[in-house]
């Protein structure tokens, strides 16, 4: 009972901070995720057995430059970093499904840290401001869809799951759970479109597909990193939930793909 209460209070505090940061202003949102980013880098470095303070400097540079000079440096910095981030994540997915252990030699540790974790967190902060005006409902919707996917994947998998999704990485995840999470993600996206009146139903359904599929892949990739490190959680900052990286793994991985889709909406007639 005490553990359940601790987990509940910890989760409530996390969600409260997240919601307040999103709705107060763009600056509170960016500020909170700057702190989340620093913590996530620390937790990820522990998982891959890397200790390098330069990664924090790179994160600060990416974070400040891309947030302050997004439009001015779009072709020269934002777009190239986005392409490198998506390529890096595609290779992580390839390693996820084809080999038992993700090879993390020294150079790849740095590349993965920069063009998976650091850049993805930065793109996450750019999503609500993708067209120049801060829209809190887009980033809130991305989180709500992700939470719906995770929650119903667990519930459906627990009650109806019979076929394992990737048993060697995450023994509890099932195909039935994935399908259940996907369906409820679509329902959540539809409801957001109706209630928020921010984007069309079609666009919100596409966002739901992106967050469900890539969010699940992000969760599996983080599970593989944790399995390779021999730990249950990436950190202990959130009692009962693990670390910040544990809470954000799905959204972090999906954010470059969501940002890319929003850019297509912006620039393609």
C-alpha positions in Angstrom: 0.0 0.0 0.0 2.8 2.4 0.9 4.6 1.6 -2.4 1.4 2.2 -4.4 0.8 5.6 -2.6 4.4 6.6 -3.2 4.1 5.7 -6.9 0.8 7.6 -7.2 2.2 10.8 -5.5 5.3 10.6 -7.6 3.3 10.2 -10.8 0.9 13.0 -9.9 3.8 15.4 -9.2 5.4 14.6 -12.5 2.2 15.1 -14.5 1.4 18.3 -12.6 4.8 19.8 -13.4 4.4 18.7 -17.0 1.0 20.2 -17.4 1.8 23.5 -15.6 4.9 23.9 -17.7 3.0 23.4 -21.0 0.1 25.7 -20.2 1.9 28.6 -18.4 4.0 29.6 -21.4 6.5 28.4 -23.9 9.3 29.5 -21.6 8.2 27.4 -18.7 7.8 24.4 -21.0 11.3 24.9 -22.5 12.8 25.5 -19.0 11.3 22.3 -17.5 12.5 20.2 -20.4 15.9 21.8 -20.2 16.1 20.3 -16.7 14.6 17.0 -17.8 17.1 16.9 -20.6 20.1 17.3 -18.3 18.7 14.6 -16.0 18.0 12.2 -19.0 21.6 12.7 -20.3 23.0 11.8 -16.9 20.8 8.7 -16.7 21.5 7.6 -20.2 25.3 7.9 -19.7 25.0 5.6 -16.7 23.2 3.0 -18.9 25.9 3.0 -21.6 28.8 3.4 -19.2 29.9 6.8 -20.4 31.1 9.8 -18.4 31.6 12.9 -20.5 30.8 16.4 -19.4 31.1 17.6 -23.0 27.7 16.1 -23.8 26.1 18.6 -21.4 27.8 21.4 -23.3 26.6 20.0 -26.6 23.1 19.7 -25.2 23.1 23.4 -24.1 24.4 24.5 -27.5 21.8 22.5 -29.4 19.1 23.6 -27.0 19.8 27.3 -27.1 20.7 27.7 -30.8 17.9 25.6 -32.2 15.3 27.2 -29.9 16.4 30.8 -30.4 17.4 30.7 -34.1 15.1 28.0 -35.4 13.9 29.9 -38.5 17.3 31.6 -39.3 19.2 28.3 -39.1 16.5 26.0 -40.4 18.4 24.9 -43.6 21.9 25.0 -42.1 21.4 23.4 -38.6 17.8 22.3 -37.9 17.2 20.2 -41.0 20.7 18.5 -41.1 20.4 17.6 -37.4 16.9 16.3 -38.0 18.1 14.0 -40.8 21.0 12.7 -38.7 18.7 12.1 -35.8 16.2 10.1 -37.9 19.0 8.1 -39.4 20.5 7.3 -36.0 17.1 6.2 -34.7 16.5 4.0 -37.7 19.8 2.2 -37.1 18.7 1.7 -33.4 15.5 0.1 -34.6 17.5 -2.1 -37.0 19.7 -3.2 -34.1 16.7 -3.7 -31.9 15.1 -6.3 -34.2 18.2 -7.9 -35.8 20.9 -8.4 -33.1 20.9 -9.5 -29.5 23.0 -6.6 -28.2 23.2 -3.1 -29.5 26.9 -2.5 -30.2 28.0 0.5 -28.2 31.7 1.0 -28.9 33.2 4.3 -27.9 32.4 6.4 -31.0 28.9 5.1 -31.2 28.2 6.0 -27.6 28.9 9.6 -28.5 26.9 9.5 -31.8 23.9 7.9 -30.1 24.0 10.3 -27.2 24.1 13.3 -29.5 21.9 12.3 -32.4 19.4 10.1 -30.5 19.0 11.5 -27.0 20.2 15.1 -27.1 18.8 16.1 -30.5 15.5 14.3 -29.8 14.9 16.2 -26.6 15.6 19.4 -28.5 13.1 18.5 -31.2 10.6 17.7 -28.5 10.8 21.3 -27.3 10.4 22.6 -30.9 7.2 20.7 -31.6 4.6 23.1 -30.0 6.3 26.0 -31.8 6.7 24.3 -35.2 4.9 27.0 -37.2 6.2 30.0 -35.2 3.3 30.3 -32.8 3.3 28.4 -29.5 0.5 25.8 -29.4 0.4 23.9 -26.1 -2.3 21.5 -27.4 0.0 19.8 -29.8 2.6 18.8 -27.2 -0.1 18.0 -24.7 -1.8 15.8 -27.3 1.5 14.0 -28.0 1.8 13.2 -24.3 -1.8 12.1 -23.9 -1.6 9.8 -26.9 1.6 8.3 -25.6 0.0 7.8 -22.1 -3.1 6.2 -23.7 -0.9 3.9 -25.8 1.2 2.8 -22.7 -1.8 2.4 -20.4 -4.0 0.4 -22.8 -1.1 -1.7 -24.2 -0.5 -2.8 -20.6 -4.1 -3.4 -19.7 -4.9 -5.2 -23.0 -1.7 -7.2 -22.9 -2.2 -8.2 -19.2 -5.8 -9.4 -19.8 -5.7 -10.7 -23.4 -2.0 -11.0 -24.4 -0.9 -14.4 -25.7 1.7 -13.6 -28.3 4.9 -12.0 -27.3 6.0 -8.9 -29.2 9.8 -9.0 -28.5 10.2 -11.4 -25.6 14.0 -11.3 -25.4 13.8 -7.6 -24.8 10.6 -7.0 -22.9 8.9 -10.3 -21.8 5.7 -8.6 -20.8 4.9 -6.8 -24.0 2.5 -8.7 -26.4 1.2 -8.2 -29.9 -2.3 -8.0 -28.5 -1.2 -5.2 -26.1 0.5 -3.3 -28.9 -2.7 -3.5 -31.0 -4.8 -2.4 -28.0 -2.5 0.5 -27.3 -2.6 1.5 -31.0 -6.4 1.5 -31.1 -6.8 3.5 -28.0 -4.1 6.0 -29.2 -6.3 6.5 -32.3 -9.4 7.0 -30.1 -7.4 9.5 -28.0 -6.2 11.4 -31.1 -9.8 11.6 -32.4 -11.1 13.0 -29.1 -8.3 15.6 -28.9 -9.2 16.7 -32.5 -12.8 17.1 -31.5 -12.2 18.8 -28.1 -9.2 21.0 -28.9 -10.1 22.3 -32.4 -6.4 22.7 -33.0 -5.7 20.5 -36.0 -7.9 18.4 -38.2 -9.1 14.9 -37.3 -6.9 13.4 -40.1 -3.8 15.1 -38.8 -4.4 14.0 -35.2 -5.0 10.4 -36.3 -1.6 10.5 -38.2 0.0 12.0 -35.0 -1.5 9.1 -33.1 0.0 6.6 -35.5 3.4 8.2 -35.2 3.3 8.4 -31.4 2.0 4.8 -31.0 4.5 3.1 -33.3 7.6 5.1 -32.6 6.7 5.5 -29.0 6.6 1.7 -28.6 9.9 1.4 -30.5 11.5 4.0 -28.2 10.3 2.1 -25.1 11.7 -1.2 -26.5 15.0 0.4 -27.3 15.3 1.8 -23.8 14.4 -1.6 -22.4 17.2 -3.1 -24.4 19.7 -0.5 -23.1 18.6 -1.3 -19.6 18.8 -5.0 -20.1 22.3 -4.6 -21.5 23.2 -2.5 -18.4 21.6 -5.0 -16.1 19.3 -2.5 -14.4 15.5 -2.2 -13.9 15.3 1.6 -14.2 17.4 4.3 -15.7 17.3 6.3 -12.4 15.7 6.8 -9.0 14.5 10.4 -9.1 10.9 9.4 -9.3 10.0 6.8 -6.6 8.0 3.9 -8.0 8.6 5.1 -11.6 12.4 5.1 -12.0 14.1 8.0 -13.8 13.1 10.9 -16.0 14.4 9.0 -19.0 12.1 6.1 -18.0 9.1 8.4 -18.2 10.2 10.2 -21.4 11.7 7.3 -23.5 8.7 6.9 -25.8 8.1 10.6 -26.4 11.8 11.3 -26.9 12.2 8.6 -29.6 9.0 9.7 -31.4 9.6 13.4 -31.3 11.9 13.8 -34.4 9.4 11.9 -36.5 6.5 14.0 -35.2 8.5 17.2 -35.8 9.3 16.0 -39.3 5.6 15.4 -40.0 4.7 18.8 -38.7 7.3 20.4 -41.0 5.8 18.6 -43.9 2.5 20.1 -43.0 4.1 23.5 -42.8 6.1 23.5 -46.0 4.3 21.2 -48.4 1.1 22.7 -49.9 
